[in-house]
Amino acid sequence: MRINKYIAHAGVASRRKAEELIKEGRVTLNGKTVMELATIVKNGDIVEVNGSPIYNEEKVYYLLNKPRGVISSVSDEKNRKTVIDLMPHVKERIYPVGRLDWDTTGLLILTNDGDFDGKKTQPAHYNIIKVDHEKNRSVVELTIHEGRNHQVKKMFESVGLIVDKLSRTRFGTLDLTGLRPGESRRLSKKEISQLHNIAVNKVK
């Protein structure tokens, strides 16, 4: 198994982040610093990241209803609350798939599966739910196929509109039914299979 994939399977980071760790000289294989991304890990090999040995672990997937004021990150240099802080019951080293801004609420997937990724962007679709002409505000339902950095806010800003509140309510077949802000649950095998089908279709 290629070493970046091994690191991803261990739940340390995504495969792309693993490549960054290797390039920064923070990964060793049997005591020697790894310099080649194509390095193969064999049974019995010892892989360390930042001096700590890592091991492959069972892949897990969680659904979180992210509240406002929480960072979509494993840690934060400013010591702000992160999504990981909301899930102390999870033993695996999970990380969020994508990001929701500090002030954005809603559905977020967390996993230790570094292969769960996709990059294709497709056209967005919108539906105006409510218009308040007196307050000059509207409620808009937006469907996008990938949320890149500040994508929704930038889309509205490009047409002269400011986003006041933003919440992700659905991801594929998943929604937040039964989850209050800050609550999470583990995904079922059926839900995981559906997510992988979505990811495969996105990268075709």
C-alpha positions as CSV (number, residue, x, y, z in Angstrom):
1,M,0.0,0.0,0.0
2,R,1.3,3.5,-0.9
3,I,2.4,5.3,2.2
4,N,0.0,8.3,1.7
5,K,-2.9,5.8,1.5
6,Y,-1.7,4.0,4.6
7,I,-1.7,7.3,6.5
8,A,-5.2,8.1,5.3
9,H,-6.5,4.7,6.3
10,A,-5.0,5.2,9.8
11,G,-7.2,8.2,10.2
12,V,-4.4,10.7,10.6
13,A,-5.2,12.8,7.6
14,S,-6.7,12.8,4.1
15,R,-4.6,11.4,1.4
16,R,-3.8,14.9,0.0
17,K,-2.8,16.1,3.5
18,A,-0.7,12.9,4.0
19,E,1.3,13.9,0.9
20,E,1.9,17.3,2.5
21,L,3.2,15.6,5.7
22,I,5.6,13.5,3.6
23,K,6.9,16.5,1.7
24,E,7.5,18.3,5.0
25,G,9.7,15.4,6.2
26,R,7.3,14.5,9.1
27,V,6.8,10.8,8.1
28,T,9.2,7.9,8.7
29,L,9.2,4.3,7.6
30,N,11.1,1.9,9.8
31,G,13.0,4.8,11.3
32,K,14.0,6.5,8.1
33,T,12.4,9.7,6.8
34,V,10.2,9.1,3.7
35,M,11.0,11.3,0.7
36,E,9.1,9.5,-2.0
37,L,5.3,9.6,-2.3
38,A,5.3,6.3,-4.1
39,T,6.9,4.5,-1.1
40,I,5.2,1.2,-0.4
41,V,4.3,0.1,3.2
42,K,4.5,-3.7,3.7
43,N,3.2,-5.9,6.5
44,G,5.4,-5.5,9.6
45,D,6.6,-2.0,8.6
46,I,6.5,0.8,11.2
47,V,5.2,4.1,10.0
48,E,5.5,7.2,12.2
49,V,4.0,10.7,11.8
50,N,5.7,13.4,13.9
51,G,7.5,10.7,15.8
52,S,4.3,8.8,16.8
53,P,3.6,5.3,15.3
54,I,0.3,5.0,13.4
55,Y,-1.9,2.0,12.7
56,N,-4.8,1.2,10.4
57,E,-8.1,1.3,12.1
58,E,-11.7,0.5,11.2
59,K,-13.3,3.1,8.9
60,V,-16.1,5.0,10.7
61,Y,-18.5,7.7,9.5
62,Y,-20.4,10.1,11.6
63,L,-23.1,12.7,10.9
64,L,-23.0,15.9,13.0
65,N,-25.4,18.8,13.3
66,K,-22.8,21.5,13.6
67,P,-23.9,24.5,15.7
68,R,-22.9,28.1,15.1
69,G,-19.6,29.2,16.6
70,V,-17.7,25.9,16.2
71,I,-14.7,25.4,13.9
72,S,-14.7,22.6,11.3
73,S,-11.3,21.4,12.2
74,V,-9.5,18.8,14.3
75,S,-7.8,21.5,16.3
76,D,-7.6,25.3,16.5
77,E,-4.6,27.5,17.2
78,K,-6.8,30.1,18.9
79,N,-8.3,27.4,21.2
80,R,-11.8,27.8,19.8
81,K,-14.2,24.9,20.1
82,T,-14.0,22.5,17.2
83,V,-16.3,19.8,15.9
84,I,-14.0,17.2,17.5
85,D,-14.8,18.7,20.9
86,L,-18.4,17.9,20.3
87,M,-17.7,14.2,19.9
88,P,-15.7,13.0,22.9
89,H,-17.3,9.6,22.6
90,V,-15.6,8.8,19.3
91,K,-12.3,6.9,19.9
92,E,-11.1,6.9,16.2
93,R,-9.1,9.8,14.9
94,I,-11.8,11.4,12.7
95,Y,-11.7,14.6,10.8
96,P,-14.4,16.6,8.9
97,V,-15.1,16.0,5.2
98,G,-15.1,19.6,3.8
99,R,-15.7,22.6,6.0
100,L,-18.6,24.7,7.3
101,D,-17.6,28.3,8.3
102,W,-17.6,29.3,11.9
103,D,-21.0,31.0,11.6
104,T,-22.5,28.3,9.3
105,T,-24.7,25.6,10.8
106,G,-25.9,22.2,9.7
107,L,-24.9,18.8,8.3
108,L,-21.2,17.8,8.5
109,I,-19.7,14.4,7.9
110,L,-16.7,13.2,9.9
111,T,-14.6,10.1,9.2
112,N,-11.2,8.5,9.3
113,D,-11.6,7.4,5.7
114,G,-8.9,9.4,3.8
115,D,-10.2,8.0,0.5
116,F,-13.6,9.7,0.9
117,D,-13.2,12.7,-1.4
118,G,-14.4,14.2,-4.7
119,K,-13.6,17.4,-6.7
120,K,-16.1,17.9,-9.5
121,T,-18.2,21.0,-9.4
122,Q,-21.6,21.1,-11.2
123,P,-24.1,23.9,-11.7
124,A,-26.1,25.1,-8.7
125,H,-29.9,25.2,-8.4
126,Y,-31.9,27.5,-6.3
127,N,-35.5,27.9,-5.0
128,I,-36.8,31.1,-3.4
129,I,-38.7,30.1,-0.3
130,K,-39.7,33.4,1.1
131,V,-39.3,37.1,0.3
132,D,-39.7,39.9,2.9
133,H,-39.8,43.2,0.9
134,E,-40.0,45.4,4.1
135,K,-36.9,44.0,5.6
136,N,-35.2,43.4,2.2
137,R,-34.5,39.8,3.1
138,S,-35.2,36.4,1.4
139,V,-35.0,32.8,2.3
140,V,-33.4,30.8,-0.5
141,E,-32.9,27.0,-0.8
142,L,-29.7,26.3,-2.8
143,T,-28.6,22.9,-4.1
144,I,-24.9,22.5,-5.0
145,H,-22.8,19.5,-5.8
146,E,-19.6,20.6,-3.9
147,G,-19.0,23.2,-1.3
148,R,-15.6,24.8,-1.9
149,N,-14.1,27.5,0.3
150,H,-16.9,30.1,1.0
151,Q,-18.6,29.0,-2.3
152,V,-22.1,29.9,-1.3
153,K,-21.3,33.3,0.1
154,K,-19.2,34.2,-2.9
155,M,-22.0,33.1,-5.3
156,F,-24.4,35.5,-3.6
157,E,-21.8,38.3,-3.3
158,S,-21.2,38.1,-7.1
159,V,-24.7,39.3,-7.7
160,G,-24.6,41.9,-4.9
161,L,-26.3,39.9,-2.1
162,I,-25.1,39.3,1.4
163,V,-25.7,36.0,3.2
164,D,-26.9,36.6,6.8
165,K,-27.4,33.0,7.9
166,L,-26.4,29.8,6.2
167,S,-27.2,26.2,7.1
168,R,-26.6,22.9,5.3
169,T,-29.7,20.8,5.8
170,R,-28.9,17.8,3.4
171,F,-26.0,15.9,1.9
172,G,-27.1,13.4,-0.7
173,T,-29.6,11.2,1.0
174,L,-28.6,12.3,4.5
175,D,-30.5,15.0,6.5
176,L,-30.5,16.1,10.1
177,T,-33.7,14.3,11.2
178,G,-33.5,13.6,15.0
179,L,-30.3,15.5,15.6
180,R,-30.3,18.8,17.6
181,P,-27.4,21.2,17.2
182,G,-24.3,19.7,18.6
183,E,-25.6,16.1,18.4
184,S,-24.1,13.4,16.2
185,R,-24.7,9.8,15.2
186,R,-22.9,7.0,13.4
187,L,-23.9,6.2,9.9
188,S,-25.4,2.9,8.9
189,K,-23.8,0.6,6.3
190,K,-26.5,1.5,3.9
191,E,-25.9,5.2,4.3
192,I,-22.1,4.7,3.9
193,S,-22.7,2.8,0.7
194,Q,-24.9,5.6,-0.7
195,L,-22.2,8.1,0.2
196,H,-19.5,6.2,-1.6
197,N,-21.8,6.0,-4.7
198,I,-22.2,9.7,-4.6
199,A,-18.4,10.2,-4.3
200,V,-17.7,7.8,-7.2
201,N,-20.2,9.6,-9.5
202,K,-18.6,13.0,-8.6
203,V,-15.2,12.0,-9.9
204,K,-16.3,10.3,-13.1
